[in-house]
């Protein structure tokens, strides 16, 4: 098995571990739970772009990789939002998880139809932006459970103190803004993907009709 596929499989393996770390039965508690889960999710998210880059760079694009890569992405994202509904219910509402998962199912279905019809739909800038916001929102919501804000400097809460520090980062409001921004961008990217899909289908249908007309003319022409 090549390196890109191994990285993809490692991303799938992270899913049950992440769920365990963010569950009530987690062996970690307090801030240790939040930091370990966040770093694990960030590391897994980094492999999302890295495995594809390495596969293209090394010429190691395989059927297995093409199948597992989108599966790993969706498992990681969907499981993260499902578990966050219980881990941070004040910010992550069930309907948000439904929208995220519904969007992933929609895109997967459209990709399958597109592949069956013999064309592909490239990832748009909106889709790439959605991926970045998803990472930020998941990490922010994990930290929101234990931190309302981060203070930096001597005596700050990141240094184990309870002083005001030099400056403050509002973790809770970043989590709220990121989760709702992510929801909006997910809806927009789903509409954008569907529009791109429909445009391809429409163009394919027009080409098929044009080819059929030309074929008929070729058959009728010699008999005239």
Secondary structure as UniProt FT lines:
FT   HELIX           3..21
FT   TURN            24..25
FT   HELIX           31..58
FT   HELIX           63..87
FT   TURN            89..91
FT   HELIX           94..117
FT   HELIX           125..144
FT   TURN            145..146
FT   STRAND          150..152
FT   TURN            154..155
FT   HELIX           157..159
FT   STRAND          167..169
FT   HELIX           171..221
FT   TURN            222..223
//
